[in-house]
């Protein structure tokens, strides 16, 4: 989730809650004021009736007094004693002028005239006008609430984008930063102290990263030269010693051959480790479309000759070329390592299968001994069996190349076969 969406979501929930509370309070406050106004109006009307009655101009209690919403009726002393205060209620009330019963706001109050008789005044005011007002008020509040919420969110988004522009500029610059090439300096002027500090930190970090990369690159080059040279000299001296020393016994010659074999293994391992370091540091920037069917055809012939003594059958099913844009040397290494792995770990007389589609390149070989450890197979120096000539780095190199070349290399065990699949990410 993007930062802006997270912040907008959090603020929107808070604003939604606060505006909702405000809208409810506003609605109920206004409705209370409306009820109070209606009650005061009913009290004024009732007071007018009582004053007129007390002045001696007592109307006929069985008739409506001046309005169909106003009724005066005589009550007993006991009833008057039981209801000394004004009573407001919302109830249905028959209006003669409308000839129907409607929901009304009703006031009942009891008074005593000069001759000692008690009367109850009933004043009613229809509430349909109040209901219409309440409905209109609710609609307006909802409209105002929605408009304010949308406007606030829009303002928040605009303010956030404007003030966070330096941050996103740093992110964009880091996404395009490449330690293997010359990069443009970070041009991100801002008067916000936190972003100024971020600019300095990012600039210092990338500078140190660039320096460390150059030092590592130089070390790898030096190590390749400084280590390979004495190893090659040692190999040549042993060869000269074996050829030009007639006094050496057969046992001495065997020991020299073992030493040469050990040195040869060290040379191969050194080359593999240096290659892995270069791959990890992405020191193969050149890329071009590579057709893997050409590489497979070339190396199958070489391996078939080299391992002819094992009588391994090769089955190919190349329906269409698997083409991927990457470094040509690295593509060659992937094909060589996967084919070599299949030849080395196949029993004599077994079968190797190579298939290819536009989306994947698959190498498999018979494996009656069961599956390999899927979690460790691509780790450096992992070997399920000790085998002469194997450094345990071939699959790790292939996996590393796939990582920087946007290729997915997977292992599976199906139908008593090791299956390695190379596909595009």
N, C-alpha and C positions, 0 to 999 in steps of 0.2 A: 504494500500500500504506500502511495506517495505521501510525503509529509504534508502537503497542502490539503489532501483529502482527509488525513487524520485530524488536522487542526480544525478544518471546516466542520467535520462531523462532531467533534467535541464541543466547539462553540455553538453549533446549531442546536445541539441537544440542550445546552444551558439556556440559550435564548428562547428556544421553544418552551421550556419549562417556565422561565421568568415571564415571558409574554402571556403564556397561558394563565398563570396566576393573576397577572394584571388584568387580563380580559375578564376573568371570572369575578374578581373584586369589583371592577367597573360595572359589570352587568348587574350584580346583586345590589350594589350601592345605589345605582340609578333606580332599580325596581323598588328598593326600600323608600327612596325619596318619593317615587310616584305613589306608593301606598300611603305614605304619610300625608301627601297632598290630598288624596281622595278622602282619607279619614278626617282631615281638617275641614274639608268641604261638607262632609256629612254632619260633623259637629256644628258647623255654622247653621246649616239648615234646621237641625234639631233644636238649636238654641232659639232660632227665630220662631219656631212653632210654639215652644214653651213660653216665650215672652208674650206672644199674642194670646195664649190661653190664660196666662196669669193676669193679663190686663182686663179680663172679664169677657173677652170676645171668644168664648169657647166654642169651637166648631162642633158640628154633629159628629160624635165619635164613630158612628157607623159608616161615615162617608170618607172618601179620599180627600185630603186637604191640599187643594191647590195644585197637586201634581200626582200623576199616577205612580210616582216612586216614593210617595210619602203617605203613611197611614198612622192614625192616632186611635187608640182603643183603650177603654177603661179596664183596669185590672184590680185584683183584690189586694188588701193590705199585706196579706202574707206573701203574695208574689212580689210586691214592691220591696218588702223587707229582705227577701231572698236575693234580689237583684238590685243592689244599691248603686252599682257602677255602670258606666258605659260599656256596652259589649259590641265588639266588631267581629264580623265573620264574613267568609266568602261562601255563598250558597246560592242555590237557584231561587229566583224571585219572579213572581208573575207580574208582568207589566201589561196593564189593560190597554194602553194605547198601541202596543205592539201585538196584543192578544197572543202572547206566548210567554213561556217561562225561560228566563235566561240566567246565566251565571252573573251574580252581582255582588258588589261590596255592600254589606248591610250593617247599619248601626241601630242598636236597640238601647233606649234609655227611659227610665221611669221618673215621673215628677208628680207632685201633689198640688192641686189647685186650692184656691182660698177656702172653698167649702169643705175641704178635707178629703176629697175623692182623689184616687190615684189613676194615672193614665200612663200608658206606654206609647212612646213615639218610635215608629219604625221608619227609618230613612234608608232608601236603597239607591245605588247608582250602578248601572250596567257596567260590566268589566270588559265587554268586547272591545271598547276603545283602548282599554289598557292592554288587552291581549294583542291587538294590532300594533300598539306601540312597542310592546315587549318583543314581538316578532321582528319588527323593523329594527329595533335596537340590537337584537341578537345578530341579525344579518349584517348590520353596519360594523359591529364589533368584530365578527368573523372576518369580514372583508378588510377591515383595518389591521387586524392581527396578521392575516396572511400577507398583506402588502408590506407591513413593517418587517416581518420575518424574511421575506424575499429580498427586500431592500437592504436589510442589515447583512445578510449573507453575501449579497453582491458587493457591498462596501468592504466587508472583511476580505473577500477574495481579491478585490482590486488592491487594497492596502497591503495584503500579504505578498502578492506577486511583486508589487513595486518595491517593497522593503527587502524582500528576499532575493532580488535580482543578483546582487553580488555573490550570494551563496551558490545559486545555480550556475553562475558564470565559472566559479571555481570548480564545480562538479564537471561541467562540460570540458574545461581545460584538462582536468585529470583524466577524463575518459579518452581524450586524444593524446595524452602524454605517452611517449614511447622512449625508453632509455637507449634504444639502439639507433635513434636518429636525432638530428638537431631539432629542438623544440622551440617554439616561440615563447618569449617571456610572458609571464602572467600579467596581463594588463587589466586590472580590476579596481579602478579608483572608487573609493567609498569614504564617507565621513563617519561611519559607524565603527566604534572602537573594536567591537568583537570581530567584525569582518576584516578589519585591518590586521588584527592579530592572526586570524585564520589565513590571510594572504601571506603573512611572514612565515607562519608555521609550514604551510604547504610549499612555499618556495624553498625554505631551508631543507625540508624533508626530501624533496625531489632532487635538490642539488647534491645532498649526501648520497642519495640512492644512485644518482648518475656516477658520482665518483667511485662508489663501491662497485658498481657494475664494470666500470673501466678497469679498476684494479683487478677484479676477478677475471675479466677477459684477458688482461695482460698476464695474470698468473697462469691461466690455462695454457696460453701460448708458450710461456716460458717452461712450464712443467712438461708440455708435450716435447719440447726440444731437449731440455736438460735431462729428462728421464730416458727418452728413447735413444739418445746418443750413446750413453755408457752401456745400455743394454745391447745395442747393436755391436759396439766394440767388443763386448764380452763374448757375444756369439761368434764373431769373426776370430777372436783369439783361440777359442775352443776348437773351431774348425781347423785353424792353422796347426794347433797343437796335435790334433788327431791325425792330420795329413803328414806332418813333417817330423814326427817323433817315432822312429822305427823301434825304439826300445820299449815303447808302451806295450803292456800286456793286454790280453783280450779283456780282462777284468777292468783295467784302466779305461779302455775304450768304451766299455759299457757304461762306466760311471760318467764319462764325458758326454755320452749320448743322453743319459738321464738328466744331466745338468743343462744341456742344450734344450731339452724338452721343457724343463722347468722354466728356463729363461724365456722360451717361446710363449709359454702360458702367461708369464708376467707381462710380456710385450702385448699380447692380445688383450689381457685384462686392462692394462693401462690405456690402450687405445679405446676400449669400450667405455671405461670410466670418463675419459676425456670427452668422448662423443656424447655421453649422457650429460655432462656438465654444459657442453655447448648447446644441447637440445633444451635443457632447463633454462638456459639464459637466452634462448630464442636467437641464436646467432646464425640462423639460416633464413634471412628475410626474403631471398629471391623465390619467386613462385611462378608457375606456369601450368597450364592444363596437362595432366599426366594420364596417359592411357595405360592402365594396369595390365591389360591383356598382352601388350608388347613385352613388358617386364617379365611377366609370368612365363611366356614362351621362351624368352632368352635364358632365364635361370633354370627352368625345368631341364633344358638340354644339358646345362653344366652339371646340375646335381645328379641327373640320371647317369652321366659318365663317371662322376666321382664316387657314387654309391652303387655302381653296377654289380659289385660283389654281393649285394644284399638281395638282388633279384626282386626289387620292389616294383609293383605295377602302379602305373599312374593313370588315373581316369580324369579326363577333363570335360567340363560342360560349360563352355563359354558362349552364352547365348548372345550377349552384347557387351561391348567394352564398358568397364567401370572407369569413368573419367572423373578426376578430381584435381582442383588447382592447389598445388603445393610445391615445395622444393623438390627438384628431380632426384637429388642425392638421397634425401630422406625417404622418398617413395621407393627407391631401389633398396634401401636398407630394410624397410618393412617387408617387402616381398622376399628378400633373401633370408631374413630371420625366421619368418613363418614357414617357408619351404624347408630351410635347414632344420628347424625344430621338428617338422614332420618326418624328415628323413632320418634324423638321429634317433628319434624315439619310436621308430617303426621296426618291428621284427622282420627278419629275413623272410621274403616270400609274401609279405603283407601288401596292403593297398593304400595308396594316397589318392585323395580325391580333391580336385580343384574345380570350383564352379564360380560363375561370374554373371551378374546382371547389372543393369545400369545403376542399381541402388546398393549393391553389396558384392563383396569379394570373399569367398569362403574357402578355407583350407582345412581338410580333415584327414585323419589317419586312424587305422585300426588300433584299439587299445583294450585288449582283453583283461588287463590288470585293474581296471576300474578308473574312476574319475580322479582328476587332480584337485587340489585344494583351491576352490574358486576365489577365496579371499586372499590367498598368498601367491597365486601363480604369476602375477605381474610384479611382484616385489623383487628387488635386487638380490641376487645370489640364491634365489629359491630354486631348489632342485629336489624333485621327489625321489630321484635315484641318482647315485653317484656314477657319472659317466665320463670317460676320458674325452678331453677336448671340449667339454661344456663348461662355460664360465658362470652360467646362471644369470646372465645379463641380457640375453637376446630378446626375451619377451618384455623385460622392463624397458629396453630401448624402444621397441616397437610401440609400447603403450605411451611412452613419453613423446614420441614423434606424433602419434595420433592426437595427443592432447593439444599440441601447438599447431597442428594442421587441421583441426576440426574434423577429426575422424574418430569414430567409436570402435574400439576393438574389444570384442566380448568372447568369453570362453563358455562352452557348454559340453556336456557329455551325453551323447545320444546314440543309441543302438550300438553300444560297445565301441564308440569312436570319440576321439578328441576333436572338437569342432571349434575353429577360430573364425570369427566373422568380422570383417572390416566394413563398416558402413559410414555414411555421411551423417554428421550431427545436424 
